[in-house]
Amino acid sequence: MLSIIYPYRNRDVERLRRSFESLQRQTNRNFQVFFVDYGSRIELAGQVEDLCKNYSFNYRYCYTEKQPWNKSKAINNVVQDLESEFCFVADVDMIFHPEFIEEAGHLQKKDHTVYFQVGFLGSNESFDNKEFRHFKNYRKSTPEATGLTMFPVSILKELHGFDEFYHFWGSEDSDMHVRIRNAGYKVDFYDHKVLMLHQWHSSYRSKVSDKLTPEFQLKDIVRLNNQHYNHARESQVKKVNLENWGNCLKKGEFQTLENADFSLLSNRKEVVDHLLYCILPQINNEIVKYRISDSQPKSLKITAKQIVGKNISKHYSLKQVNDLILLHLITFYRNKPYSYKVGEDLRYIEFSIDFRKNKC
């Protein structure tokens, strides 16, 4: 039995349907599907759950809408519970060859991890009444593309799954491959036949902005993820996530964070620094919630004070506050229940953390 894991968040339903339908056409039915929704908008999540029911897939929802995307934790949440010998980490963009399951079964070895070549379709590709064999125009992936992989479940559990330090996007798949090799196991690239096609979508990096937005954004996170991957490779890292791996925010924990009262703070530099470096590290066994508002004086007032020689308080921009807090959350508090949001009017940032003994 091959367990297929779909990590997912806020992607269009039709894309999912095409991928699911390709699994329905498999010549070998010896597989099960686990679909983990890592915090999609509630209205969209309902549509996706209904779709999964049509295919008898195992659906689970993580209440992480107010946390940045963490593919590693989404995957690990399923891996923790798996009883099958092998699993395949899928992508909602994949359209599978009818013989994918059959061929994957032939490649299964207890000490071998296998990842697959993919055909990237263009933006103008039509899907109307099209079978897999009808797709001809696509670009083949190289061994550097490590995302579509079949793992022995025992190896994933031995190494505590995907490294949950990685947030947003980038490097978690390559990191997993490196650590498997570091542990003495083999990782093979299958390119004998294209068994998957990737539905086109715009690059996530094209949406990155240097300005504050309501969407989760963290400056230079791709570079940080890449540095963490380089460390794993150069330092021969094997096991990660030393505690609480694979645990996602539950509904009750989310509601507790939502209902907590907040303390209002300014974005003055000394106030934010004191919160991050003095207050938070000392909190124990309580829930805290803060709202940081933009209190920076208008430029005319600043100019007037400069003219008369008065000292001026230094302020972080809310974009700087955003980056500082998000980096602290994903680095130091990712194993605790937490939530984060930017106000729709872009005038404040709000976050909460549950420091009580029961961790996420």
C-alpha positions, 0 to 999 in steps of 0.5 A: 500500500502506497500512502499519497500525501497532499499538503495544501493551502488556498489553491483553486479547486479545479486544479485539485480535481484534475489531479484527483481524477488522474489518480482515479485512472490508475491501473493499480489501485493499491494506494490511499490518499491523505489530504492535509489542508494547512490553514486554507480560508474556511470557505475554500476549505469546505469546498475542498473537503467536499471534493475529497469526500467524492474520492474517499480521501482522508481529509484533515484541516489544520487551524493555521490560517494565521500562521505562515505556510509550513510544508514540512509540518503539514507533511509530518502531521500525516507521517506521524500516523502512517502505518504503510511502508511507503509514502509519496509526497504529492503536489496539488499541481500533479497530473499522474500517468495511469501507471504511476502507482504500478511503476512506483510499486516496482521501485519500492525498497526499504533503504531507497528513497526515489524521486521522479522527473516531472514534465512542466506544462505551459501556461496556455495548456488546455485540459479539455477531455485530454488523456495523459498521453495527449500531452506532448509539449512540456519541459522536463525537470532535472535532478535538482527538482526534489519535490516529488518523492517516494519515501520508506516511512520508517526512514522518515520517522527515524529522522523525525520527518521534514525539518520544520524550521523551513517556512514559506517556501524553499529547500525543505525537500532538498534538505530531506534528501540530504539528511537521508543520505547523511544517515547512510540511505540511498536517494535515486532519481527516476527519469526513465519515463515521465510519470507526472505533469505539473500544471502551470502556475505563476511563481510564488516569488513574483508576489514577494513585496518589500512593503507590508501586505496582509499576506504573510511575507518575510524578507530574505526568507528564501536566503535563510532557508537556503543557508539552513539547507547548506548547514544540513549538508555541510554539517552532516545533519541527520535528525531534526525536530527534537520535540513536538514534530508533526503537531498542528494547531487544533481548533480549540487552541486556535479559538483560545488564541483568538479570544485572548485580550491584547496589550497595545504597544507602539512601534517605537524601536525600544518598545519592540526590542524590549518585547522581543528580547526581554519580555517574551523569553521570560514568559512561562505558563500563560497566554499573551497577545499584543497589538503593535500600532503605528505611532510614528510622528508625521514627517512635519513634526519630525522636521520641526523637532530636528530644527530645534535640536530635540531628540527624536524617538526611533521607530520601526516601520510596520514592515520591519516589525512584521519581519522581526516578529515573524522571524522570532515566531518561526525560529523560537516559538513554532512549537507553541500555539501561536497566531499572527496577522496584519490588520487589513488597514495595514496600521497594526500587527497582532500576534499571540502565543500560548506559553502554557505547558501543553505545547502545540 
